[in-house]
């Protein structure tokens, strides 16, 4: 392995650990809290990393979700893997939430951190009643979301594309995310 590659891996790991420690030592309750209503799109110059990353999310059916197509929607980005037990536990709950909120302007994108064959993924989606779009991770997505180090990790963005609270690490409570989505959907 080249020295540059090793340095890159060490740097990415260090950044991931720092993010993990910051989130866990920040003393929050683990719940997502809602800020003020934001009518305008996220100002990238002013808020940068608080905005929904401007990358193309392409699901396993080939449908592309761009920043433009997600504008005005509440967006939930959930990083997961097929081997992750907490992910397996939360996927049916996220599917129920997606089915409940998709007609209210909510998009849930499941970004898959592993890379199973298409047939294995279809079986997994069936076994876990997964109804929301699945996006295979790529380097652009991983960089844009600062390489989430724990799975599952969930990011929630309001209709203006601004992050709501801190990323949630670990399986998210259906009651917590439902309350958050109710508030965000009510904001026009």
FIDREN-758638 format. One line per 5 residues: number of its first residue (from 1); their letters; for each residue x, y, z of N, C-alpha, C, O. Coordinates in nm, 4 decimals, padded with zeros to 6 digits, always signed. Layout:
// FIDREN-758638
NUM) a) X,Y,Z,X,Y,Z,X,Y,Z,X,Y,Z; ...
END
This chain:
// FIDREN-758638
1) xxxxx) +00.0855,-00.1173,+00.0000,+00.0000,+00.0000,+00.0000,+00.0898,+00.1231,+00.0000,+00.1904,+00.1277,+00.0708; +00.0524,+00.2234,-00.0805,+00.1344,+00.3437,-00.0901,+00.1216,+00.4290,+00.0364,+00.0246,+00.4183,+00.1115; +00.2195,+00.5115,+00.0568,+00.2202,+00.6003,+00.1730,+00.1025,+00.6975,+00.1681,+00.0397,+00.7247,+00.2705; +00.0724,+00.7502,+00.0483,-00.0399,+00.8435,+00.0346,-00.1721,+00.7761,+00.0711,-00.2560,+00.8357,+00.1386; -00.1899,+00.6540,+00.0272,-00.3138,+00.5812,+00.0578,-00.3253,+00.5568,+00.2079,-00.4328,+00.5731,+00.2657
6) xxxxx) -00.2155,+00.5181,+00.2704,-00.2149,+00.4932,+00.4139,-00.2448,+00.6212,+00.4922,-00.3212,+00.6184,+00.5887; -00.1859,+00.7319,+00.4516,-00.2125,+00.8599,+00.5167,-00.3595,+00.8972,+00.4995,-00.4228,+00.9435,+00.5944; -00.4142,+00.8779,+00.3806,-00.5554,+00.9067,+00.3550,-00.6475,+00.8249,+00.4434,-00.7445,+00.8773,+00.4981; -00.6174,+00.6967,+00.4576,-00.6985,+00.6083,+00.5419,-00.6897,+00.6518,+00.6882,-00.7914,+00.6591,+00.7571; -00.5694,+00.6805,+00.7350,-00.5515,+00.7253,+00.8734,-00.6228,+00.8583,+00.8987,-00.6852,+00.8763,+01.0033
11) xxxxx) -00.6138,+00.9504,+00.8042,-00.6808,+01.0801,+00.8184,-00.8326,+01.0625,+00.8222,-00.8997,+01.1227,+00.9060; -00.8866,+00.9811,+00.7329,-01.0318,+00.9571,+00.7306,-01.0773,+00.8919,+00.8613,-01.1812,+00.9285,+00.9163; -01.0002,+00.7963,+00.9103,-01.0348,+00.7308,+01.0367,-01.0310,+00.8275,+01.1537,-01.1185,+00.8242,+01.2403; -00.9305,+00.9134,+01.1565,-00.9184,+01.0125,+01.2640,-01.0356,+01.1099,+01.2613,-01.0931,+01.1409,+01.3657; -01.0710,+01.1580,+01.1432,-01.1853,+01.2491,+01.1306,-01.3121,+01.1797,+01.1767,-01.3927,+01.2395,+01.2479
16) xxxxx) -01.3311,+01.0545,+01.1375,-01.4492,+00.9786,+01.1788,-01.4574,+00.9636,+01.3295,-01.5642,+00.9795,+01.3886; -01.3451,+00.9333,+01.3911,-01.3419,+00.9188,+01.5370,-01.3743,+01.0510,+01.6043,-01.4492,+01.0539,+01.7019; -01.3189,+01.1609,+01.5536,-01.3473,+01.2922,+01.6110,-01.4956,+01.3272,+01.5987,-01.5543,+01.3808,+01.6927; -01.5559,+01.2978,+01.4851,-01.6992,+01.3238,+01.4677,-01.7787,+01.2386,+01.5649,-01.8716,+01.2873,+01.6294; -01.7425,+01.1115,+01.5754,-01.8127,+01.0201,+01.6667,-01.8040,+01.0715,+01.8100,-01.9046,+01.0751,+01.8808
21) xxxxx) -01.6838,+01.1113,+01.8532,-01.6667,+01.1614,+01.9895,-01.7427,+01.2912,+02.0111,-01.8037,+01.3099,+02.1164; -01.7402,+01.3802,+01.9145,-01.8121,+01.5057,+01.9288,-01.9615,+01.4810,+01.9472,-02.0240,+01.5403,+02.0352; -02.0183,+01.3947,+01.8655,-02.1618,+01.3667,+01.8741,-02.1952,+01.3029,+02.0081,-02.2934,+01.3412,+02.0717; -02.1153,+01.2064,+02.0519,-02.1466,+01.1353,+02.1748,-02.1135,+01.2134,+02.3018,-02.1749,+01.1906,+02.4060; -02.0186,+01.3039,+02.2943,-01.9809,+01.3792,+02.4139,-02.0476,+01.5159,+02.4200,-02.0237,+01.5928,+02.5131
26) xxxxx) -02.1314,+01.5463,+02.3210,-02.1957,+01.6774,+02.3197,-02.3075,+01.6884,+02.4217,-02.3621,+01.7969,+02.4421; -02.3427,+01.5771,+02.4863,-02.4389,+01.5829,+02.5960,-02.5832,+01.5900,+02.5534,-02.6703,+01.6142,+02.6370; -02.6122,+01.5696,+02.4252,-02.7504,+01.5749,+02.3791,-02.8294,+01.4553,+02.4268,-02.7728,+01.3558,+02.4719; -02.9605,+01.4658,+02.4164,-03.0487,+01.3587,+02.4614,-03.0578,+01.2472,+02.3599,-03.1143,+01.1420,+02.3896; -03.0032,+01.2672,+02.2394,-03.0142,+01.1679,+02.1341,-03.1362,+01.1915,+02.0468,-03.1520,+01.1278,+01.9426
31) xxxxx) -03.2225,+01.2830,+02.0893,-03.3407,+01.3149,+02.0110,-03.3070,+01.4235,+01.9101,-03.2188,+01.5064,+01.9323; -03.3780,+01.4210,+01.8008,-03.3635,+01.5250,+01.7015,-03.4526,+01.6403,+01.7439,-03.5695,+01.6204,+01.7771; -03.3971,+01.7613,+01.7427,-03.4780,+01.8770,+01.7802,-03.4963,+01.9668,+01.6594,-03.4094,+01.9759,+01.5728; -03.6087,+02.0316,+01.6554,-03.6453,+02.1148,+01.5418,-03.6063,+02.2588,+01.5688,-03.6278,+02.3110,+01.6782; -03.5485,+02.3224,+01.4677,-03.5156,+02.4633,+01.4780,-03.6286,+02.5470,+01.4214,-03.7417,+02.4998,+01.4101
36) xxxxx) -03.5989,+02.6690,+01.3863,-03.7007,+02.7584,+01.3322,-03.7336,+02.7189,+01.1886,-03.6566,+02.6492,+01.1225; -03.8484,+02.7643,+01.1424,-03.8908,+02.7367,+01.0056,-03.7964,+02.8062,+00.9093,-03.7587,+02.9214,+00.9307; -03.7584,+02.7365,+00.8038,-03.6706,+02.7944,+00.7030,-03.7424,+02.7884,+00.5686,-03.7580,+02.6808,+00.5109; -03.7849,+02.9010,+00.5202,-03.8587,+02.9038,+00.3947,-03.7648,+02.8984,+00.2750,-03.7994,+02.8407,+00.1720; -03.6472,+02.9574,+00.2871,-03.5549,+02.9633,+00.1750,-03.4646,+02.8407,+00.1729,-03.4478,+02.7719,+00.2736
41) xxxxx) -03.4070,+02.8150,+00.0555,-03.3130,+02.7044,+00.0423,-03.1892,+02.7325,+00.1263,-03.1570,+02.8477,+00.1552; -03.1214,+02.6273,+00.1642,-03.0025,+02.6380,+00.2476,-02.8947,+02.7198,+00.1755,-02.8612,+02.6909,+00.0606; -02.8422,+02.8189,+00.2411,-02.7369,+02.9042,+00.1878,-02.6026,+02.8360,+00.2107,-02.5486,+02.8392,+00.3212; -02.5492,+02.7744,+00.1058,-02.4249,+02.6974,+00.1169,-02.3063,+02.7837,+00.1584,-02.2166,+02.7364,+00.2281; -02.3053,+02.9087,+00.1165,-02.1943,+02.9974,+00.1539,-02.1927,+03.0218,+00.3041,-02.0861,+03.0290,+00.3653
46) xxxxx) -02.3110,+03.0345,+00.3631,-02.3204,+03.0640,+00.5062,-02.3228,+02.9387,+00.5925,-02.2696,+02.9392,+00.7035; -02.3838,+02.8312,+00.5428,-02.4068,+02.7139,+00.6273,-02.3303,+02.5893,+00.5842,-02.3234,+02.4930,+00.6606; -02.2736,+02.5883,+00.4663,-02.1884,+02.4795,+00.4186,-02.2317,+02.3405,+00.4562,-02.3228,+02.2849,+00.3948; -02.1670,+02.2823,+00.5578,-02.1895,+02.1421,+00.5945,-02.3250,+02.1177,+00.6599,-02.3625,+02.0023,+00.6810; -02.3996,+02.2236,+00.6929,-02.5336,+02.2064,+00.7483,-02.6385,+02.1860,+00.6392,-02.7549,+02.1590,+00.6688
51) xxxxx) -02.5974,+02.1988,+00.5135,-02.6892,+02.1844,+00.4006,-02.6856,+02.0411,+00.3472,-02.5848,+01.9714,+00.3588; -02.7979,+01.9988,+00.2884,-02.8028,+01.8680,+00.2224,-02.6945,+01.8657,+00.1153,-02.6923,+01.9525,+00.0281; -02.6044,+01.7671,+00.1205,-02.4950,+01.7633,+00.0231,-02.5452,+01.7610,-00.1212,-02.6416,+01.6921,-00.1548; -02.4777,+01.8373,-00.2039,-02.5119,+01.8481,-00.3454,-02.4401,+01.7382,-00.4232,-02.3427,+01.7627,-00.4942; -02.4915,+01.6166,-00.4073,-02.4412,+01.5010,-00.4801,-02.5610,+01.4312,-00.5433,-02.6754,+01.4531,-00.5034
56) xxxxx) -02.5331,+01.3475,-00.6419,-02.6414,+01.2729,-00.7055,-02.6595,+01.1412,-00.6314,-02.5655,+01.0635,-00.6151; -02.7817,+01.1181,-00.5872,-02.8182,+00.9939,-00.5200,-02.8899,+00.9092,-00.6245,-02.9994,+00.9449,-00.6677; -02.8304,+00.7982,-00.6655,-02.8934,+00.7124,-00.7659,-02.9330,+00.5829,-00.6974,-02.8485,+00.5115,-00.6435; -03.0637,+00.5530,-00.6999,-03.1085,+00.4318,-00.6314,-03.0835,+00.3079,-00.7181,-03.0416,+00.3182,-00.8333; -03.1096,+00.1935,-00.6611,-03.0789,+00.0668,-00.7281,-03.1681,+00.0390,-00.8482,-03.1416,-00.0543,-00.9240
61) xxxxx) -03.2739,+00.1185,-00.8671,-03.3568,+00.1050,-00.9873,-03.3105,+00.2001,-01.0969,-03.3641,+00.1978,-01.2077; -03.2105,+00.2844,-01.0667,-03.1579,+00.3792,-01.1639,-03.2164,+00.5188,-01.1522,-03.1765,+00.6082,-01.2269; -03.3098,+00.5398,-01.0606,-03.3693,+00.6727,-01.0427,-03.2693,+00.7632,-00.9711,-03.2120,+00.7259,-00.8687; -03.2495,+00.8823,-01.0265,-03.1558,+00.9788,-00.9685,-03.2314,+01.0815,-00.8859,-03.3353,+01.1327,-00.9276; -03.1781,+01.1107,-00.7690,-03.2292,+01.2151,-00.6812,-03.1206,+01.3214,-00.6749,-03.0120,+01.2982,-00.6218
66) xxxxx) -03.1515,+01.4383,-00.7298,-03.0557,+01.5481,-00.7297,-03.0987,+01.6504,-00.6251,-03.2108,+01.6456,-00.5744; -03.0098,+01.7415,-00.5940,-03.0428,+01.8477,-00.4999,-03.1654,+01.9247,-00.5489,-03.2527,+01.9613,-00.4701; -03.1705,+01.9484,-00.6781,-03.2845,+02.0204,-00.7360,-03.4154,+01.9430,-00.7158,-03.5171,+02.0023,-00.6801; -03.4134,+01.8113,-00.7382,-03.5374,+01.7333,-00.7239,-03.5784,+01.7161,-00.5773,-03.6946,+01.6873,-00.5486; -03.4836,+01.7336,-00.4844,-03.5138,+01.7193,-00.3415,-03.5501,+01.8526,-00.2754,-03.5938,+01.8550,-00.1604
71) xxxxx) -03.5321,+01.9629,-00.3478,-03.5642,+02.0943,-00.2937,-03.7124,+02.1016,-00.2595,-03.7978,+02.0641,-00.3398; -03.7419,+02.1506,-00.1390,-03.8800,+02.1628,-00.0933,-03.9329,+02.0384,-00.0256,-04.0481,+02.0358,+00.0178; -03.8508,+01.9352,-00.0157,-03.8911,+01.8108,+00.0490,-03.8149,+01.7939,+00.1811,-03.7054,+01.8474,+00.1984; -03.8742,+01.7199,+00.2719,-03.8046,+01.6777,+00.3929,-03.7255,+01.5538,+00.3513,-03.7821,+01.4601,+00.2949; -03.5957,+01.5529,+00.3786,-03.5106,+01.4437,+00.3319,-03.4455,+01.3750,+00.4514,-03.3850,+01.4393,+00.5372
76) xxxxx) -03.4594,+01.2430,+00.4545,-03.3948,+01.1597,+00.5558,-03.2931,+01.0731,+00.4822,-03.3288,+00.9981,+00.3914; -03.1664,+01.0837,+00.5217,-03.0605,+01.0028,+00.4622,-03.0105,+00.9090,+00.5713,-02.9585,+00.9528,+00.6740; -03.0271,+00.7795,+00.5474,-02.9934,+00.6781,+00.6471,-02.8832,+00.5877,+00.5925,-02.9031,+00.5174,+00.4934; -02.7664,+00.5899,+00.6577,-02.6558,+00.5017,+00.6198,-02.6728,+00.3696,+00.6930,-02.6964,+00.3686,+00.8138; -02.6613,+00.2581,+00.6215,-02.6874,+00.1263,+00.6772,-02.6078,+00.0218,+00.5999,-02.5434,+00.0528,+00.4996
81) xxxxx) -02.6130,-00.1017,+00.6474,-02.5508,-00.2143,+00.5772,-02.6337,-00.3393,+00.6035,-02.7023,-00.3486,+00.7053; -02.6275,-00.4350,+00.5122,-02.7074,-00.5570,+00.5262,-02.6641,-00.6402,+00.6464,-02.7463,-00.7123,+00.7030; -02.5383,-00.6323,+00.6868,-02.4870,-00.7125,+00.7984,-02.5106,-00.6469,+00.9348,-02.4851,-00.7085,+01.0383; -02.5587,-00.5240,+00.9353,-02.5734,-00.4430,+01.0578,-02.7043,-00.4772,+01.1287,-02.8121,-00.4502,+01.0758; -02.6958,-00.5365,+01.2480,-02.8162,-00.5769,+01.3224,-02.9044,-00.4589,+01.3648,-03.0263,-00.4685,+01.3503
86) xxxxx) -02.8494,-00.3477,+01.4165,-02.9366,-00.2338,+01.4466,-03.0059,-00.1791,+01.3202,-03.1192,-00.1313,+01.3261; -02.9365,-00.1871,+01.2076,-02.9968,-00.1437,+01.0805,-03.1149,-00.2338,+01.0461,-03.2216,-00.1859,+01.0077; -03.0947,-00.3641,+01.0602,-03.2015,-00.4599,+01.0307,-03.3228,-00.4338,+01.1194,-03.4367,-00.4522,+01.0764; -03.2984,-00.3912,+01.2422,-03.4073,-00.3634,+01.3359,-03.4856,-00.2386,+01.2949,-03.6082,-00.2365,+01.3063; -03.4164,-00.1347,+01.2473,-03.4852,-00.0094,+01.2175,-03.5451,-00.0026,+01.0770,-03.6333,+00.0799,+01.0530
91) xxxxx) -03.5005,-00.0859,+00.9843,-03.5476,-00.0775,+00.8456,-03.6993,-00.0948,+00.8335,-03.7620,-00.0153,+00.7636; -03.7617,-00.1940,+00.8975,-03.9084,-00.2026,+00.8859,-03.9794,-00.0778,+00.9395,-04.0814,-00.0364,+00.8843; -03.9262,-00.0175,+01.0467,-03.9854,+00.1051,+01.1011,-03.9695,+00.2212,+01.0024,-04.0634,+00.2979,+00.9813; -03.8512,+00.2340,+00.9421,-03.8307,+00.3400,+00.8434,-03.9212,+00.3189,+00.7220,-03.9701,+00.4156,+00.6637; -03.9433,+00.1949,+00.6843,-04.0329,+00.1654,+00.5716,-04.1755,+00.2087,+00.6026,-04.2434,+00.2657,+00.5172
96) xxxxx) -04.2209,+00.1818,+00.7243,-04.3560,+00.2246,+00.7639,-04.3650,+00.3765,+00.7629,-04.4656,+00.4323,+00.7191; -04.2611,+00.4437,+00.8107,-04.2595,+00.5900,+00.8091,-04.2597,+00.6433,+00.6657,-04.3300,+00.7395,+00.6346; -04.1814,+00.5807,+00.5799,-04.1766,+00.6228,+00.4394,-04.3152,+00.6092,+00.3759,-04.3618,+00.7003,+00.3076; -04.3796,+00.4966,+00.3984,-04.5129,+00.4755,+00.3420,-04.6129,+00.5782,+00.3960,-04.7028,+00.6217,+00.3241; -04.5967,+00.6159,+00.5209,-04.6871,+00.7118,+00.5857,-04.6634,+00.8558,+00.5386,-04.7584,+00.9334,+00.5271
101) xxxxx) -04.5379,+00.8918,+00.5113,-04.5039,+01.0316,+00.4841,-04.4678,+01.0632,+00.3391,-04.4546,+01.1806,+00.3048; -04.4515,+00.9641,+00.2541,-04.4023,+00.9931,+00.1187,-04.4950,+01.0849,+00.0399,-04.4478,+01.1623,-00.0433; -04.6258,+01.0781,+00.0642,-04.7196,+01.1659,-00.0042,-04.7284,+01.3039,+00.0602,-04.8034,+01.3896,+00.0135; -04.6516,+01.3256,+00.1677,-04.6504,+01.4548,+00.2369,-04.5195,+01.5299,+00.2119,-04.4890,+01.6271,+00.2810; -04.4424,+01.4844,+00.1127,-04.3191,+01.5539,+00.0791,-04.1965,+01.5067,+00.1540,-04.1005,+01.5821,+00.1697
106) xxxxx) -04.1984,+01.3811,+00.2012,-04.0824,+01.3251,+00.2716,-04.0160,+01.2211,+00.1814,-04.0825,+01.1352,+00.1236; -03.8841,+01.2308,+00.1707,-03.8056,+01.1333,+00.0952,-03.7087,+01.0671,+00.1923,-03.6343,+01.1357,+00.2625; -03.7094,+00.9352,+00.1965,-03.6104,+00.8610,+00.2748,-03.5194,+00.7912,+00.1751,-03.5656,+00.7189,+00.0869; -03.3900,+00.8137,+00.1903,-03.2902,+00.7487,+00.1057,-03.2021,+00.6619,+00.1947,-03.1359,+00.7121,+00.2855; -03.2015,+00.5337,+00.1688,-03.1178,+00.4408,+00.2435,-02.9863,+00.4223,+00.1702,-02.9820,+00.3570,+00.0659
111) xxxxx) -02.8792,+00.4791,+00.2235,-02.7479,+00.4681,+00.1593,-02.6780,+00.3445,+00.2146,-02.6412,+00.3394,+00.3320; -02.6606,+00.2461,+00.1290,-02.6068,+00.1162,+00.1684,-02.4541,+00.1196,+00.1673,-02.3923,+00.1468,+00.0644; -02.3942,+00.0918,+00.2827,-02.2493,+00.0993,+00.2978,-02.1772,-00.0256,+00.2471,-02.0580,-00.0198,+00.2168; -02.2485,-00.1390,+00.2376,-02.1854,-00.2584,+00.1823,-02.2306,-00.2753,+00.0372,-02.3060,-00.1927,-00.0143; -02.1853,-00.3805,-00.0277,-02.2123,-00.3946,-00.1701,-02.2517,-00.5375,-00.2063,-02.1777,-00.6060,-00.2770
116) xxxxx) -02.3693,-00.5834,-00.1578,-02.4101,-00.7192,-00.1913,-02.4549,-00.7287,-00.3378,-02.4916,-00.6279,-00.3983; -02.4518,-00.8483,-00.3937,-02.5046,-00.8660,-00.5302,-02.6521,-00.8260,-00.5344,-02.7217,-00.8310,-00.4330; -02.6983,-00.7866,-00.6520,-02.8357,-00.7379,-00.6693,-02.9391,-00.8389,-00.6187,-03.0381,-00.7993,-00.5573; -02.9181,-00.9677,-00.6434,-03.0156,-01.0687,-00.5996,-03.0207,-01.0780,-00.4474,-03.1283,-01.0946,-00.3900; -02.9053,-01.0676,-00.3816,-02.9021,-01.0690,-00.2349,-02.9716,-00.9458,-00.1777,-03.0412,-00.9542,-00.0765
121) xxxxx) -02.9522,-00.8308,-00.2436,-03.0169,-00.7084,-00.1983,-03.1686,-00.7196,-00.2117,-03.2419,-00.6793,-00.1215; -03.2155,-00.7736,-00.3228,-03.3606,-00.7905,-00.3413,-03.4187,-00.8811,-00.2331,-03.5259,-00.8533,-00.1794; -03.3483,-00.9890,-00.2013,-03.3941,-01.0780,-00.0936,-03.3960,-01.0052,+00.0399,-03.4909,-01.0198,+00.1170; -03.2926,-00.9272,+00.0679,-03.2854,-00.8504,+00.1920,-03.4021,-00.7524,+00.2005,-03.4687,-00.7434,+00.3036; -03.4268,-00.6789,+00.0920,-03.5354,-00.5808,+00.0903,-03.6697,-00.6491,+00.1160,-03.7552,-00.5941,+00.1854
126) xxxxx) -03.6877,-00.7657,+00.0615,-03.8116,-00.8408,+00.0835,-03.8212,-00.8890,+00.2280,-03.9252,-00.8746,+00.2922; -03.7123,-00.9461,+00.2783,-03.7113,-00.9999,+00.4149,-03.7379,-00.8913,+00.5196,-03.8025,-00.9178,+00.6210; -03.6888,-00.7696,+00.4958,-03.7016,-00.6614,+00.5939,-03.8069,-00.5576,+00.5546,-03.8108,-00.4481,+00.6108; -03.8917,-00.5924,+00.4581,-04.0042,-00.5074,+00.4180,-03.9587,-00.3657,+00.3843,-04.0213,-00.2677,+00.4245; -03.8507,-00.3568,+00.3112,-03.7899,-00.2279,+00.2789,-03.8610,-00.1662,+00.1588,-03.8584,-00.2216,+00.0490
131) xxxxx) -03.9250,-00.0504,+00.1807,-04.0044,+00.0115,+00.0741,-03.9442,+00.1409,+00.0191,-03.9868,+00.1885,-00.0861; -03.8475,+00.1973,+00.0876,-03.7895,+00.3246,+00.0441,-03.6687,+00.3006,-00.0466,-03.6115,+00.1916,-00.0459; -03.6294,+00.4023,-00.1251,-03.5191,+00.3859,-00.2203,-03.3863,+00.3526,-00.1523,-03.3530,+00.4064,-00.0467; -03.3120,+00.2627,-00.2158,-03.1793,+00.2224,-00.1693,-03.0754,+00.2779,-00.2664,-03.0844,+00.2589,-00.3877; -02.9775,+00.3465,-00.2100,-02.8694,+00.4061,-00.2872,-02.7400,+00.3357,-00.2466,-02.7074,+00.3281,-00.1281
136) xxxxx) -02.6671,+00.2848,-00.3447,-02.5363,+00.2250,-00.3129,-02.4374,+00.3395,-00.2866,-02.4305,+00.4361,-00.3626; -02.3621,+00.3265,-00.1787,-02.2667,+00.4331,-00.1457,-02.1573,+00.4397,-00.2515,-02.1269,+00.3413,-00.3188; -02.0999,+00.5575,-00.2637,-01.9851,+00.5778,-00.3512,-01.8964,+00.6822,-00.2852,-01.9319,+00.7372,-00.1810; -01.7830,+00.7092,-00.3443,-01.6879,+00.8010,-00.2799,-01.7461,+00.9411,-00.2649,-01.7197,+01.0072,-00.1644; -01.8247,+00.9886,-00.3620,-01.8846,+01.1227,-00.3499,-01.9770,+01.1313,-00.2293,-01.9720,+01.2284,-00.1538
141) xxxxx) -02.0612,+01.0301,-00.2110,-02.1532,+01.0290,-00.0964,-02.0773,+01.0201,+00.0357,-02.1084,+01.0913,+00.1312; -01.9789,+00.9332,+00.0400,-01.9047,+00.9146,+00.1646,-01.8299,+01.0426,+00.2035,-01.8284,+01.0800,+00.3208; -01.7694,+01.1081,+00.1085,-01.6996,+01.2336,+00.1364,-01.8001,+01.3403,+00.1803,-01.7770,+01.4111,+00.2783; -01.9120,+01.3515,+00.1073,-02.0124,+01.4541,+00.1369,-02.0692,+01.4411,+00.2777,-02.1044,+01.5411,+00.3403; -02.0781,+01.3172,+00.3277,-02.1326,+01.2940,+00.4620,-02.0220,+01.2626,+00.5632,-02.0492,+01.2065,+00.6693
146) xxxxx) -01.8988,+01.2981,+00.5309,-01.7839,+01.2827,+00.6210,-01.7658,+01.1401,+00.6716,-01.7373,+01.1185,+00.7894; -01.7823,+01.0441,+00.5831,-01.7564,+00.9039,+00.6153,-01.8195,+00.8602,+00.7471,-01.7478,+00.8406,+00.8452; -01.9514,+00.8446,+00.7521,-02.0128,+00.7989,+00.8780,-01.9420,+00.6733,+00.9286,-01.9268,+00.5757,+00.8552; -01.8996,+00.6771,+01.0531,-01.8194,+00.5683,+01.1099,-01.9026,+00.4627,+01.1815,-01.8539,+00.3526,+01.2073; -02.0267,+00.4948,+01.2134,-02.1127,+00.4002,+01.2834,-02.2379,+00.3781,+01.1996,-02.2868,+00.4687,+01.1321
151) xxxxx) -02.2879,+00.2563,+01.2058,-02.4109,+00.2238,+01.1342,-02.5137,+00.1738,+01.2327,-02.4800,+00.0994,+01.3248; -02.6369,+00.2127,+01.2155,-02.6850,+00.3130,+01.1212,-02.6563,+00.4551,+01.1693,-02.6415,+00.4805,+01.2889; -02.6491,+00.5460,+01.0737,-02.6403,+00.6890,+01.1012,-02.7444,+00.7574,+01.0146,-02.7529,+00.7320,+00.8945; -02.8242,+00.8450,+01.0767,-02.9353,+00.9090,+01.0063,-02.9221,+01.0609,+01.0127,-02.8994,+01.1191,+01.1188; -02.9370,+01.1232,+00.8960,-02.9361,+01.2687,+00.8809,-03.0763,+01.3107,+00.8390,-03.1360,+01.2473,+00.7520
156) xxxxx) -03.1298,+01.4161,+00.8992,-03.2625,+01.4668,+00.8641,-03.2470,+01.6118,+00.8200,-03.1825,+01.6919,+00.8877; -03.3076,+01.6451,+00.7041,-03.3004,+01.7800,+00.6479,-03.4411,+01.8355,+00.6302,-03.5320,+01.7643,+00.5876; -03.4580,+01.9626,+00.6632,-03.5889,+02.0263,+00.6471,-03.6135,+02.0607,+00.4998,-03.5298,+02.0332,+00.4137; -03.7295,+02.1211,+00.4724,-03.7674,+02.1528,+00.3344,-03.6714,+02.2514,+00.2682,-03.6637,+02.2573,+00.1455; -03.5988,+02.3282,+00.3480,-03.5005,+02.4219,+00.2951,-03.3644,+02.3590,+00.2734,-03.2710,+02.4269,+00.2308
161) xxxxx) -03.3514,+02.2286,+00.3022,-03.2246,+02.1590,+00.2819,-03.1259,+02.1764,+00.3956,-03.0077,+02.1458,+00.3798; -03.1723,+02.2251,+00.5104,-03.0849,+02.2478,+00.6263,-03.0968,+02.1305,+00.7234,-03.2071,+02.0829,+00.7504; -02.9842,+02.0843,+00.7754,-02.9855,+01.9708,+00.8677,-03.0638,+02.0072,+00.9937,-03.0600,+02.1210,+01.0403; -03.1336,+01.9096,+01.0467,-03.2127,+01.9255,+01.1681,-03.1390,+01.8530,+01.2796,-03.1264,+01.7306,+01.2760; -03.0904,+01.9269,+01.3783,-03.0170,+01.8654,+01.4890,-02.8852,+01.8060,+01.4418,-02.8292,+01.8468,+01.3401
166) xxxxx) -02.8376,+01.7094,+01.5179,-02.7144,+01.6384,+01.4864,-02.7498,+01.5073,+01.4164,-02.8609,+01.4569,+01.4332; -02.6575,+01.4514,+01.3385,-02.6841,+01.3179,+01.2832,-02.7115,+01.2210,+01.3982,-02.6471,+01.2279,+01.5029; -02.8062,+01.1319,+01.3779,-02.8407,+01.0345,+01.4814,-02.7618,+00.9064,+01.4555,-02.7754,+00.8446,+01.3499; -02.6802,+00.8675,+01.5516,-02.6000,+00.7457,+01.5402,-02.6707,+00.6354,+01.6160,-02.7089,+00.6532,+01.7317; -02.6883,+00.5211,+01.5510,-02.7596,+00.4085,+01.6100,-02.9019,+00.4036,+01.5578,-02.9477,+00.4944,+01.4884
171) xxxxx) -02.9713,+00.2951,+01.5927,-03.1099,+00.2800,+01.5480,-03.1938,+00.3941,+01.6045,-03.1855,+00.4267,+01.7229; -03.2733,+00.4527,+01.5189,-03.3536,+00.5672,+01.5588,-03.4912,+00.5200,+01.6052,-03.5495,+00.4287,+01.5468; -03.5412,+00.5818,+01.7085,-03.6715,+00.5477,+01.7632,-03.7808,+00.5915,+01.6660,-03.7809,+00.7063,+01.6216; -03.8736,+00.5022,+01.6323,-03.9836,+00.5415,+01.5434,-04.0629,+00.6597,+01.5995,-04.1073,+00.7456,+01.5234; -04.0809,+00.6648,+01.7303,-04.1565,+00.7748,+01.7912,-04.0827,+00.9075,+01.7742,-04.1443,+01.0094,+01.7432
176) xxxxx) -03.9501,+00.9062,+01.7947,-03.8720,+01.0294,+01.7816,-03.8737,+01.0821,+01.6384,-03.8995,+01.2003,+01.6156; -03.8463,+00.9945,+01.5424,-03.8395,+01.0428,+01.4044,-03.9789,+01.0782,+01.3535,-03.9931,+01.1691,+01.2717; -04.0812,+01.0084,+01.4003,-04.2185,+01.0414,+01.3610,-04.2563,+01.1802,+01.4108,-04.3161,+01.2586,+01.3370; -04.2220,+01.2108,+01.5350,-04.2502,+01.3447,+01.5893,-04.1755,+01.4518,+01.5094,-04.2305,+01.5581,+01.4805; -04.0524,+01.4238,+01.4748,-03.9725,+01.5174,+01.3954,-04.0352,+01.5378,+01.2584,-04.0489,+01.6511,+01.2122
181) xxxxx) -04.0734,+01.4284,+01.1933,-04.1328,+01.4397,+01.0600,-04.2667,+01.5126,+01.0656,-04.2979,+01.5907,+00.9757; -04.3461,+01.4886,+01.1697,-04.4739,+01.5606,+01.1835,-04.4492,+01.7113,+01.1857,-04.5185,+01.7872,+01.1179; -04.3497,+01.7542,+01.2644,-04.3195,+01.8977,+01.2741,-04.2667,+01.9528,+01.1424,-04.3056,+02.0620,+01.1008; -04.1780,+01.8779,+01.0763,-04.1199,+01.9258,+00.9513,-04.2227,+01.9302,+00.8387,-04.2209,+02.0222,+00.7569; -04.3112,+01.8328,+00.8337,-04.4152,+01.8287,+00.7313,-04.5117,+01.9466,+00.7490,-04.5632,+02.0008,+00.6512
186) xxx) -04.5353,+01.9851,+00.8735,-04.6262,+02.0953,+00.9026,-04.5683,+02.2293,+00.8587,-04.6429,+02.3239,+00.8335; -04.4356,+02.2378,+00.8494,-04.3700,+02.3617,+00.8043,-04.3820,+02.3693,+00.6530,-04.3436,+02.2756,+00.5829; -04.4327,+02.4752,+00.6041,-04.4480,+02.4892,+00.4579,-04.3532,+02.5870,+00.4034,-04.3520,+02.6113,+00.2827
END
